[in-house]
Amino acid sequence: MGGLNAVLCKLSEIFRAVIPVLIALGVIYFVWGVITYVIADSEEAKKKGRDTIIFGIIGLAVIISVWGLVYLITATFGIDNPAPRNIQNLLPF
């Protein structure tokens, strides 16, 4: 069981580091779609901007759902082990 716990803990650490970056990218993509929609002059460009906005919202919903799932799994298995906040905890001596 220790092996599974260690794997889940490592996956949790990876997801906790990556998900905020993905959320930031999703917000940037959404804002890019809004800007594209607002400054577009043709109907084709407005449709492309609207599609970007929709995909940005869907992407953010999926990312936030994965984030919630990671927290749910870590709480269920009791592996709520946050990353060290101090560089001294990383040093071997």
Protein Blocks (a to p, Z undefined) as FASTA:
>chain_A
ZZmmmmmmmmmmmmmmmmmmmmmmmmmmmmmmmmmmmmpmbfklmmmmmmmmmmmmmmmm
mmmmmmmmmmmmmmmnopaccddfbfklmpmZZ
